[in-house]
C-alpha cells in the first residue's frame, strides 16, 4: 500500500494505482477527455494534468502511478493555467458550432471548457473541414469535431475487434478516419455504435431520422405505428433525470401518443414471437449439433450479423433464420395488424425505437419487406433520437398520465422483456424449449447461469433426455474468441446467443451517453426485476401470441411463419445494407 496526499487529503491506495484513480477514491474530481480506464490511458489530451511537489513538470494523472509520500495538487494555479491552455489549443482545432451539434449539453469538451471559464478564444480556429461523408450512412463521422483522443480506435480495436478507425494524415492536422483511407462502405463496420457512446464530442453520431418521422406524423393519410424495444424502458428516462428503476413505460407510451402516433405497440410481443420460432428451430437443430455439428446461433443482433458476414462467413448457415423482433413486428404490422385495424398496408408508416444504430441498417436489408416491396420497418429511431423528439415537442414527461399499449400487439411476457440484457434471448428460448419437450413450464429461474455481467458464459441443461450445451457472449472481441474456439473444435455447444454490445442491448450504441460512469448494470437489473414481477414469464403463455398463431400464422415454422418471420441471410451484403 502507498500513502500520499492529494489536495491536503491523505490517501492510502494499492501500489501501481494511477494518480487519477487515487484521487477518485478520495472523492477528488480531475477532468479528463481522452481517458478510458484499461483501454485508453495515454495522456493525450493533457486535461488531467496535476502538480507534484518536487517535480517541475506537470504530469498526466491517468498514466502515472502514485508513490509513497507523494504530495499532489489537482487544481493549483499552475495546473489551472496549463489545463486552460491545453483546452484552448484543442478548441482552436475543433469545430465549435455547439448550437447545431447533436452532443450539445452532453459534450465532455463543452463541459470542461465551461468549467474552466473559456468563453472566448485567443487562438485562431483552424479546424479540419468536414471530410466528405455519405450522410445516408447510419453512422456519421464529422472530423471537424474530432479532438484526436483515440477513444473510438481503442474501443473498436480492443473491445469490438472490428478495426474500423485509424489515425490518418499524421501532421498537426492528424485526424481519425476509416482505416487505410477506405470509404466507410468498404469497411467491415458492424454499426454497433460503441465508438459513438465513447466519443467525448460530436465527432461520431447516428444518422438523424427524426424529420422523416415528423413528416409522417403530419400526414393525415398516414397511419403511424411505433414499437418500443425492451431495453428502451430502462434508459429513456435518463435524459429527463429519471433513474432506470423509476422510468415508467406507461409514461413513455403517453409521450409517444402526445407526439401523434396512432398506435403504440410493444416489441416484447414480437420478442415472444421470435422465441416461438427460434425455440422450434433449436429443437430441429439439436440432432445435428448433438452429433458433432456446429451450434445454432441467435440472429436478433444486427451488429453480430454484420460481424459474422465479415469475419465468419462459414457460420452464416448456422445462424437462426428468424428475423429480429424489430423486423418480425414490422412484418406483422403491415399484414396481420393492418387487417385488424382496417387500413391498407401501404398507408402504414412503421417506426421502431431501438437502442441500436445497426437496426437502421437491418431495416434496409433487401428481403426485409413484403411481397409488395413495402419495408417491414420504415424508420428506426435510437433512444437518443426519441428523446430529442420529445424535447422538441416540449412534452413534460413527469406530468403525463399513464397510457397503455395498443392490443393485440401490446401484450408481452417476462421472456420478451429480458431480451434487452445479454443472455436474455438464450434464457427466453430455453424456457419455451423446455415446455415443448417436457409439456410443463420450467421451474422459475433455473436458467440463471446464462445471466450476469461476465462477457462469456456457459451452461448445460437437460431437456427431456438431451443435455443441451449453451453459451451466451457479448462484446465482439469475446465473440471472436468463442467462434475461434468452436471452429477449432475446442468448444462444443448446441445453442449460442451473441450480442455485439458488451452487456447486450441495454448498452446499445443508440442509448443515452453518460461520461465517466455506466448505468448498464442498473438497466439490466430493471429488466430482470420486471420479468420476475410479471404474471406471465414464458413466451408460449402469451395469449396474444396464441391468438396470432390461431388466426394468422398457424404454428411455428409453418409456411406462413417462414414467409413473414424468417429471412435469408445470404440475400444482402454489408455495403448494400448501409
C-alpha positions as CSV (number, residue, x, y, z in Angstrom):
1,X,0.0,0.0,0.0
2,X,1.1,3.6,-0.7
3,X,0.2,6.7,1.3
4,X,0.2,10.1,-0.4
5,X,-1.5,13.5,0.0
6,X,-3.9,14.8,-2.7
7,X,-5.2,18.3,-2.2
8,X,-4.4,18.1,1.6
9,X,-6.2,14.8,1.9
10,X,-4.2,11.8,3.0
11,X,-4.9,8.8,0.8
12,X,-3.8,5.2,1.1
13,X,-4.1,3.1,-2.0
14,X,-2.5,-0.1,-3.5
15,X,0.8,0.5,-5.3
16,X,0.6,0.9,-9.0
17,X,-2.6,2.9,-8.7
18,X,-2.8,5.8,-11.0
19,X,-2.9,9.3,-9.5
20,X,-6.3,9.7,-11.3
21,X,-7.7,6.6,-9.6
22,X,-6.3,7.6,-6.3
23,X,-7.9,11.0,-6.5
24,X,-11.3,9.4,-7.4
25,X,-11.0,7.0,-4.4
26,X,-10.7,10.1,-2.3
27,X,-13.7,11.8,-3.9
28,X,-11.5,14.4,-5.7
29,X,-12.5,15.2,-9.3
30,X,-9.9,15.6,-12.0
31,X,-11.3,16.3,-15.5
32,X,-10.4,14.0,-18.4
33,X,-11.2,13.9,-22.1
34,X,-9.2,11.0,-23.7
35,X,-9.2,8.7,-20.7
36,X,-11.0,5.3,-20.8
37,X,-10.0,3.0,-17.9
38,X,-7.9,0.0,-19.1
39,X,-8.4,1.0,-22.7
40,X,-7.1,4.5,-23.3
41,X,-4.7,5.7,-20.7
42,X,-2.4,7.6,-22.9
43,X,-2.5,11.1,-21.5
44,X,-3.0,12.6,-25.0
45,X,-5.4,15.4,-24.1
46,X,-3.3,16.7,-21.1
47,X,-6.5,17.8,-19.4
48,X,-5.9,15.5,-16.4
49,X,-2.5,17.1,-15.6
50,X,-1.6,17.6,-11.9
51,X,1.2,19.2,-10.0
52,X,3.5,17.1,-7.8
53,X,5.6,18.8,-5.2
54,X,9.3,18.5,-6.0
55,X,8.7,18.0,-9.8
56,X,8.8,21.0,-12.1
57,X,6.9,19.4,-14.9
58,X,3.2,18.8,-14.7
59,X,2.2,15.2,-15.3
60,X,-0.8,13.4,-16.6
61,X,-2.7,11.8,-13.7
62,X,-4.2,9.0,-15.8
63,X,-1.0,7.2,-16.7
64,X,1.4,8.0,-13.8
65,X,1.5,5.8,-10.6
66,X,1.4,7.1,-7.1
67,X,4.5,7.0,-4.9
68,X,4.8,6.8,-1.1
69,X,4.9,10.3,0.4
70,X,3.8,12.0,-2.9
71,X,2.1,15.4,-2.5
72,X,-0.3,16.2,-5.4
73,X,-2.2,19.3,-6.2
74,X,-5.0,18.8,-8.8
75,X,-6.2,22.4,-9.1
76,X,-3.3,24.7,-8.3
77,X,-2.7,28.0,-10.2
78,X,-0.1,26.3,-12.3
79,X,-2.4,23.4,-13.1
80,X,-5.4,25.6,-13.9
81,X,-3.4,27.8,-16.3
82,X,-1.9,24.8,-18.1
83,X,-5.2,22.9,-18.3
84,X,-6.9,26.0,-19.7
85,X,-4.2,26.5,-22.3
86,X,-4.4,22.8,-23.3
87,X,-8.2,23.0,-23.7
88,X,-7.9,26.3,-25.7
89,X,-5.5,24.6,-28.0
90,X,-8.0,21.8,-28.5
91,X,-10.7,24.3,-29.2
92,X,-8.5,26.0,-31.8
93,X,-8.7,22.9,-34.0
94,X,-12.3,22.0,-33.1
95,X,-15.5,23.0,-34.9
96,X,-17.2,24.6,-32.0
97,X,-20.6,25.0,-33.7
98,X,-22.4,23.8,-30.5
99,X,-25.8,25.1,-31.4
100,X,-26.1,22.7,-34.3
101,X,-24.2,19.8,-32.6
102,X,-26.1,16.7,-31.5
103,X,-23.9,16.5,-28.4
104,X,-24.6,20.0,-27.2
105,X,-25.4,19.8,-23.4
106,X,-23.8,16.4,-23.3
107,X,-20.3,17.0,-24.6
108,X,-17.2,16.4,-22.5
109,X,-15.2,19.1,-24.3
110,X,-18.0,21.6,-23.8
111,X,-18.3,20.8,-20.1
112,X,-14.6,21.1,-19.4
113,X,-14.4,24.4,-21.4
114,X,-17.3,25.8,-19.3
115,X,-15.8,24.6,-16.1
116,X,-12.6,26.4,-17.0
117,X,-14.4,29.6,-17.9
118,X,-13.3,29.6,-21.5
119,X,-15.9,31.9,-23.1
120,X,-13.7,33.3,-25.9
121,X,-10.7,32.1,-27.8
122,X,-7.4,33.9,-28.3
123,X,-6.2,31.4,-30.9
124,X,-7.4,31.5,-34.5
125,X,-9.6,28.5,-35.3
126,X,-8.0,26.1,-37.8
127,X,-10.2,23.1,-37.6
128,X,-10.1,20.4,-40.3
129,X,-13.0,20.9,-42.7
130,X,-15.8,18.3,-42.6
131,X,-14.5,15.3,-44.6
132,X,-17.0,14.3,-47.3
133,X,-19.2,11.6,-45.8
134,X,-22.3,10.0,-47.2
135,X,-25.0,11.3,-44.8
136,X,-27.2,8.4,-45.7
137,X,-25.0,6.1,-43.8
138,X,-26.4,5.0,-40.4
139,X,-23.2,6.2,-38.7
140,X,-21.9,9.7,-39.4
141,X,-18.3,10.9,-38.7
142,X,-17.5,14.6,-38.6
143,X,-13.7,15.1,-38.5
144,X,-14.1,18.8,-37.8
145,X,-15.2,17.9,-34.3
146,X,-12.6,15.2,-33.6
147,X,-10.1,16.0,-30.9
148,X,-7.8,13.0,-31.6
149,X,-8.5,11.3,-28.3
150,X,-8.1,7.8,-29.7
151,X,-11.1,6.5,-27.8
152,X,-13.0,5.3,-30.9
153,X,-9.9,3.5,-32.2
154,X,-9.3,1.7,-28.9
155,X,-12.9,0.7,-28.3
156,X,-13.2,-0.6,-31.9
157,X,-9.9,-2.5,-31.8
158,X,-9.8,-3.8,-28.3
159,X,-13.5,-4.3,-27.3
160,X,-15.2,-4.8,-30.6
161,X,-12.3,-6.3,-32.7
162,X,-13.6,-4.5,-35.8
163,X,-10.6,-2.3,-36.6
164,X,-12.6,0.3,-38.5
165,X,-10.8,3.5,-37.3
166,X,-7.2,4.7,-37.5
167,X,-5.2,8.0,-37.4
168,X,-4.6,9.5,-40.8
169,X,-2.6,12.5,-42.1
170,X,0.0,12.3,-39.4
171,X,0.7,16.1,-39.2
172,X,-0.7,18.7,-36.9
173,X,-3.9,18.0,-38.9
174,X,-3.9,14.3,-38.0
175,X,-7.4,13.0,-37.8
176,X,-9.2,9.8,-37.2
177,X,-10.7,8.2,-40.3
178,X,-11.6,4.9,-41.8
179,X,-8.5,2.6,-41.7
180,X,-6.5,2.6,-44.9
181,X,-8.3,5.6,-46.2
182,X,-11.2,3.5,-47.4
183,X,-14.7,4.7,-47.9
184,X,-16.9,3.7,-45.0
185,X,-18.9,1.4,-47.3
186,X,-15.7,-0.7,-47.7
187,X,-15.1,-1.1,-44.0
188,X,-16.2,-4.1,-42.1
189,X,-18.1,-1.9,-39.6
190,X,-20.8,-3.7,-37.6
191,X,-22.5,-0.4,-36.7
192,X,-22.5,-1.4,-33.1
193,X,-22.1,2.3,-32.2
194,X,-19.7,1.7,-29.3
195,X,-17.4,4.3,-30.8
196,X,-20.3,6.8,-30.7
197,X,-21.1,6.2,-27.0
198,X,-17.4,6.5,-26.1
199,X,-16.7,9.7,-28.2
200,X,-16.4,12.7,-25.9
201,X,-17.6,15.1,-28.6
202,X,-19.9,15.1,-31.6
203,X,-17.4,13.7,-34.0
204,X,-19.4,10.5,-34.2
205,X,-23.2,10.2,-34.2
206,X,-26.1,8.2,-35.7
207,X,-27.9,9.4,-38.8
208,X,-30.8,11.5,-37.6
209,X,-34.2,10.2,-39.0
210,X,-36.5,12.3,-36.9
211,X,-37.6,14.6,-39.8
212,X,-38.9,11.6,-41.7
213,X,-41.0,10.7,-38.7
214,X,-42.2,14.3,-38.2
215,X,-43.3,14.3,-41.9
216,X,-45.2,11.0,-41.5
217,X,-46.9,12.2,-38.3
218,X,-48.1,15.4,-40.0
219,X,-49.7,13.5,-42.9
220,X,-53.4,12.9,-42.2
221,X,-53.5,10.0,-44.7
222,X,-50.7,8.0,-43.0
223,X,-51.3,5.6,-40.1
224,X,-48.2,5.9,-37.8
225,X,-47.4,2.9,-35.7
226,X,-44.4,2.8,-33.3
227,X,-42.9,-0.1,-31.4
228,X,-40.7,0.1,-28.3
229,X,-37.8,-2.3,-27.8
230,X,-37.4,-4.0,-24.3
231,X,-34.3,-2.1,-23.3
232,X,-35.8,1.3,-24.1
233,X,-37.8,1.1,-20.9
234,X,-34.6,1.1,-18.9
235,X,-32.9,4.1,-20.5
236,X,-35.4,6.6,-22.0
237,X,-35.9,8.5,-18.7
238,X,-32.3,9.1,-18.0
239,X,-32.2,12.2,-20.2
240,X,-35.0,13.6,-18.1
241,X,-33.4,12.8,-14.8
242,X,-35.4,9.6,-14.2
243,X,-33.4,6.7,-12.8
244,X,-33.8,3.3,-14.6
245,X,-35.7,1.9,-11.6
246,X,-38.2,4.7,-11.8
247,X,-38.7,5.0,-15.6
248,X,-42.3,4.2,-16.2
249,X,-43.1,2.6,-19.5
250,X,-46.6,3.8,-19.5
251,X,-45.3,7.4,-19.3
252,X,-43.3,6.7,-22.5
253,X,-46.4,5.3,-24.2
254,X,-48.2,8.5,-23.2
255,X,-45.4,10.6,-24.6
256,X,-45.5,8.8,-28.0
257,X,-49.2,9.4,-28.2
258,X,-48.6,13.0,-27.4
259,X,-46.1,13.1,-30.4
260,X,-49.0,12.0,-32.6
261,X,-48.6,8.2,-33.2
262,X,-51.8,6.5,-34.0
263,X,-50.8,3.2,-32.4
264,X,-48.1,2.3,-29.8
265,X,-47.1,-1.3,-29.7
266,X,-44.7,-3.4,-27.6
267,X,-41.7,-5.1,-29.1
268,X,-41.9,-7.5,-26.1
269,X,-44.7,-9.1,-28.2
270,X,-42.5,-9.8,-31.2
271,X,-39.7,-10.9,-28.9
272,X,-42.1,-13.6,-27.7
273,X,-42.9,-14.3,-31.3
274,X,-39.2,-14.7,-32.0
275,X,-38.9,-17.2,-29.2
276,X,-41.7,-19.3,-30.5
277,X,-39.9,-19.6,-33.9
278,X,-36.4,-19.8,-32.6
279,X,-37.1,-22.4,-29.9
280,X,-38.8,-24.6,-32.6
281,X,-35.7,-24.1,-34.8
282,X,-33.4,-25.1,-31.9
283,X,-35.3,-28.3,-31.3
284,X,-35.0,-29.1,-35.0
285,X,-31.3,-28.3,-35.0
286,X,-30.4,-30.3,-31.8
287,X,-29.8,-33.7,-33.6
288,X,-27.2,-32.1,-35.8
289,X,-25.3,-30.3,-33.0
290,X,-25.6,-33.3,-30.7
291,X,-23.9,-35.4,-33.4
292,X,-20.8,-33.1,-33.6
293,X,-22.2,-30.4,-35.8
294,X,-22.0,-26.7,-35.2
295,X,-24.4,-24.9,-32.8
296,X,-27.4,-22.8,-33.8
297,X,-26.6,-19.1,-33.3
298,X,-29.2,-16.4,-32.5
299,X,-30.0,-13.8,-35.1
300,X,-31.5,-10.9,-33.0
301,X,-28.5,-8.7,-33.0
302,X,-27.8,-7.0,-36.4
303,X,-24.3,-6.0,-35.2
304,X,-23.5,-9.6,-34.8
305,X,-25.0,-10.5,-38.1
306,X,-22.7,-7.9,-39.9
307,X,-19.7,-9.2,-37.9
308,X,-20.5,-12.8,-38.9
309,X,-20.8,-12.0,-42.6
310,X,-17.5,-10.0,-42.5
311,X,-15.4,-12.3,-40.3
312,X,-17.1,-15.7,-40.1
313,X,-19.0,-16.3,-43.4
314,X,-18.7,-20.1,-42.7
315,X,-21.0,-19.7,-39.7
316,X,-23.8,-17.8,-41.6
317,X,-25.7,-21.1,-42.4
318,X,-25.8,-21.9,-38.7
319,X,-27.4,-18.6,-37.7
320,X,-31.1,-18.8,-37.0
321,X,-33.2,-17.7,-40.0
322,X,-35.6,-15.8,-37.6
323,X,-35.9,-12.1,-38.3
324,X,-35.2,-10.0,-35.2
325,X,-38.1,-8.9,-33.0
326,X,-38.0,-5.5,-34.7
327,X,-38.4,-6.9,-38.2
328,X,-41.0,-9.5,-37.1
329,X,-43.1,-6.8,-35.6
330,X,-42.7,-4.7,-38.8
331,X,-43.9,-7.7,-40.9
332,X,-46.9,-8.3,-38.6
333,X,-47.8,-4.6,-38.5
334,X,-48.1,-4.5,-42.3
335,X,-50.1,-7.7,-42.6
336,X,-52.0,-9.1,-39.6
337,X,-52.3,-5.8,-37.6
338,X,-53.2,-3.7,-40.7
339,X,-56.1,-6.2,-41.2
340,X,-57.1,-5.9,-37.5
341,X,-57.3,-2.1,-37.6
342,X,-58.8,-2.0,-41.2
343,X,-56.2,0.0,-43.0
344,X,-54.2,-0.6,-46.2
345,X,-50.6,-1.8,-45.5
346,X,-49.4,0.9,-47.9
347,X,-50.8,3.6,-45.7
348,X,-49.0,2.3,-42.6
349,X,-45.8,4.0,-41.5
350,X,-43.9,1.7,-39.2
351,X,-41.4,3.2,-36.7
352,X,-39.3,1.3,-34.2
353,X,-37.5,2.8,-31.2
354,X,-34.3,0.8,-30.7
355,X,-31.2,1.0,-28.5
356,X,-29.1,0.3,-31.6
357,X,-27.6,2.1,-34.6
358,X,-27.2,-1.2,-36.5
359,X,-31.0,-1.6,-36.5
360,X,-31.1,1.3,-39.0
361,X,-29.1,-0.9,-41.3
362,X,-31.1,-4.0,-40.6
363,X,-34.3,-2.3,-41.7
364,X,-32.7,-1.7,-45.2
365,X,-31.8,-5.4,-45.8
366,X,-33.4,-6.2,-49.2
367,X,-35.7,-9.0,-48.2
368,X,-37.0,-7.2,-45.0
369,X,-40.1,-6.3,-46.9
370,X,-43.4,-7.9,-48.1
371,X,-44.5,-9.2,-51.5
372,X,-45.5,-5.6,-52.5
373,X,-42.0,-4.3,-51.6
374,X,-43.2,-2.4,-48.6
375,X,-40.5,-2.2,-46.0
376,X,-41.2,-4.1,-42.7
377,X,-39.9,-1.1,-40.8
378,X,-39.8,2.4,-42.4
379,X,-37.7,4.2,-39.9
380,X,-35.6,3.2,-36.9
381,X,-35.1,5.8,-34.1
382,X,-32.4,5.4,-31.4
383,X,-33.3,6.2,-27.8
384,X,-31.4,9.4,-28.2
385,X,-33.4,10.5,-31.3
386,X,-36.7,9.7,-29.4
387,X,-35.5,11.9,-26.5
388,X,-34.8,14.7,-29.0
389,X,-38.3,14.4,-30.4
390,X,-39.9,14.5,-27.0
391,X,-37.9,17.6,-26.1
392,X,-38.6,19.3,-29.5
393,X,-42.3,18.9,-28.8
394,X,-41.9,20.3,-25.3
395,X,-43.6,17.4,-23.6
396,X,-43.4,17.4,-19.8
397,X,-42.9,13.7,-19.3
398,X,-43.2,13.9,-15.5
399,X,-46.7,15.3,-15.8
400,X,-48.1,12.7,-18.2
401,X,-50.9,10.4,-17.2
402,X,-50.0,6.7,-17.8
403,X,-51.2,5.2,-21.1
404,X,-51.2,1.5,-22.2
405,X,-50.1,-0.2,-25.3
406,X,-52.5,-1.0,-28.1
407,X,-53.6,-4.6,-28.4
408,X,-53.2,-7.3,-29.6
409,X,-49.6,-6.3,-30.2
410,X,-49.1,-4.7,-26.8
411,X,-49.0,-7.9,-24.9
412,X,-45.7,-9.2,-23.7
413,X,-44.2,-11.6,-21.2
414,X,-41.1,-11.6,-18.9
415,X,-39.3,-13.6,-21.5
416,X,-39.7,-10.8,-24.0
417,X,-38.6,-8.2,-21.5
418,X,-35.2,-9.8,-20.8
419,X,-34.2,-9.7,-24.5
420,X,-32.5,-6.4,-23.6
421,X,-29.8,-8.0,-21.4
422,X,-27.1,-10.3,-22.6
423,X,-28.2,-13.9,-22.0
424,X,-31.9,-12.9,-22.1
425,X,-32.7,-14.3,-25.6
426,X,-31.0,-17.6,-24.5
427,X,-33.0,-17.9,-21.3
428,X,-36.3,-17.0,-23.0
429,X,-35.7,-19.6,-25.7
430,X,-34.8,-22.3,-23.2
431,X,-37.9,-21.6,-21.2
432,X,-40.1,-22.4,-24.2
433,X,-38.0,-25.3,-25.5
434,X,-38.3,-26.8,-22.0
435,X,-42.1,-26.5,-22.2
436,X,-42.1,-28.0,-25.8
437,X,-40.1,-31.0,-24.7
438,X,-41.5,-31.7,-21.2
439,X,-45.1,-30.4,-21.6
440,X,-44.8,-28.2,-18.5
441,X,-43.2,-24.9,-17.7
442,X,-39.7,-24.9,-16.3
443,X,-39.2,-24.1,-12.6
444,X,-38.7,-20.3,-12.2
445,X,-35.2,-19.1,-12.8
446,X,-33.5,-22.4,-13.5
447,X,-31.6,-20.9,-16.4
448,X,-29.9,-18.1,-14.5
449,X,-26.4,-19.3,-15.3
450,X,-26.6,-17.5,-18.6
451,X,-27.3,-14.2,-16.8
452,X,-24.6,-11.9,-15.5
453,X,-22.0,-9.4,-16.5
454,X,-19.3,-11.8,-17.5
455,X,-18.8,-11.5,-21.3
456,X,-18.7,-15.3,-21.9
457,X,-21.0,-17.6,-20.0
458,X,-21.5,-21.4,-20.5
459,X,-24.1,-23.8,-19.1
460,X,-25.7,-27.2,-19.7
461,X,-29.4,-28.0,-19.2
462,X,-31.4,-31.2,-19.5
463,X,-34.4,-31.0,-21.9
464,X,-36.2,-34.4,-21.8
465,X,-33.4,-36.9,-22.3
466,X,-31.0,-34.5,-24.0
467,X,-28.3,-32.4,-22.4
468,X,-28.2,-29.1,-24.2
469,X,-24.9,-27.1,-24.1
470,X,-25.3,-23.4,-24.4
471,X,-23.2,-20.2,-24.3
472,X,-24.0,-16.5,-24.2
473,X,-21.4,-14.0,-25.2
474,X,-21.3,-10.2,-25.7
475,X,-18.7,-7.8,-26.9
476,X,-17.2,-8.7,-30.3
477,X,-13.7,-9.4,-29.1
478,X,-15.1,-12.1,-26.9
479,X,-17.3,-13.3,-29.8
480,X,-14.1,-13.8,-31.9
481,X,-12.6,-15.9,-29.1
482,X,-15.7,-18.0,-28.8
483,X,-16.1,-18.5,-32.6
484,X,-12.5,-19.4,-33.0
485,X,-12.8,-22.0,-30.1
486,X,-15.9,-23.5,-31.7
487,X,-14.3,-23.8,-35.2
488,X,-11.1,-25.2,-33.7
489,X,-13.2,-27.9,-32.0
490,X,-12.1,-26.7,-28.6
491,X,-15.7,-25.9,-27.6
492,X,-18.9,-27.7,-28.4
493,X,-22.3,-26.1,-28.0
494,X,-25.9,-26.7,-29.2
495,X,-27.1,-23.1,-28.9
496,X,-25.2,-19.8,-28.7
497,X,-26.5,-16.3,-28.1
498,X,-24.4,-13.4,-29.4
499,X,-24.8,-9.7,-28.6
500,X,-22.4,-7.3,-30.3
501,X,-22.5,-4.7,-27.5
502,X,-20.9,-5.5,-24.1
503,X,-23.8,-6.3,-21.8
504,X,-26.4,-6.5,-24.6
505,X,-28.9,-4.0,-25.8
506,X,-29.0,-2.1,-22.5
507,X,-25.6,-0.9,-23.6
508,X,-26.5,-0.4,-27.3
509,X,-24.9,2.2,-29.4
510,X,-28.1,4.3,-29.6
511,X,-28.6,4.5,-25.8
512,X,-28.1,7.7,-23.8
513,X,-24.5,8.7,-23.3
514,X,-23.0,9.2,-19.8
515,X,-19.5,10.4,-19.5
516,X,-17.4,8.7,-16.8
517,X,-19.9,6.2,-15.5
518,X,-22.2,3.4,-16.6
519,X,-25.8,2.7,-15.9
520,X,-25.7,-0.7,-17.7
521,X,-25.9,-2.8,-14.5
522,X,-28.9,-0.8,-13.3
523,X,-30.6,-1.1,-16.7
524,X,-30.1,-4.9,-16.7
525,X,-31.4,-5.3,-13.1
526,X,-34.5,-3.4,-14.1
527,X,-35.2,-5.9,-16.9
528,X,-34.9,-8.9,-14.6
529,X,-36.9,-7.3,-11.8
530,X,-39.7,-6.6,-14.4
531,X,-39.5,-10.2,-15.6
532,X,-39.7,-11.6,-12.0
533,X,-42.8,-9.4,-11.3
534,X,-44.8,-10.4,-14.3
535,X,-47.8,-12.8,-14.2
536,X,-46.6,-14.4,-17.5
537,X,-42.9,-15.1,-17.9
538,X,-43.0,-17.5,-20.8
539,X,-43.5,-16.6,-24.4
540,X,-45.8,-19.6,-25.1
541,X,-48.1,-18.4,-22.3
542,X,-48.8,-15.0,-24.0
543,X,-52.5,-15.0,-25.1
544,X,-51.8,-12.6,-27.9
545,X,-49.2,-15.0,-29.3
546,X,-51.7,-17.8,-29.2
547,X,-54.1,-15.6,-31.0
548,X,-51.8,-14.6,-33.8
549,X,-50.9,-18.3,-34.4
550,X,-54.6,-19.3,-34.3
551,X,-55.7,-16.5,-36.7
552,X,-52.8,-16.0,-39.0
553,X,-49.6,-17.9,-38.7
554,X,-50.8,-21.4,-37.9
555,X,-47.8,-22.8,-36.0
556,X,-44.1,-22.1,-35.6
557,X,-42.1,-22.8,-38.7
558,X,-45.2,-23.0,-40.8
559,X,-45.3,-21.8,-44.4
560,X,-46.9,-18.5,-43.3
561,X,-44.4,-18.1,-40.5
562,X,-41.5,-18.8,-42.9
563,X,-42.9,-16.1,-45.3
564,X,-43.3,-13.4,-42.8
565,X,-41.0,-14.1,-39.9
566,X,-37.9,-15.6,-41.4
567,X,-35.2,-14.3,-43.7
568,X,-32.3,-15.4,-46.0
569,X,-29.0,-14.2,-44.5
570,X,-27.3,-14.6,-47.9
571,X,-29.6,-12.0,-49.5
572,X,-27.6,-9.0,-48.6
573,X,-24.1,-7.5,-48.5
574,X,-22.5,-5.3,-45.9
575,X,-22.4,-2.3,-48.2
576,X,-25.9,-2.8,-49.6
577,X,-27.5,-2.5,-46.1
578,X,-25.8,0.8,-45.2
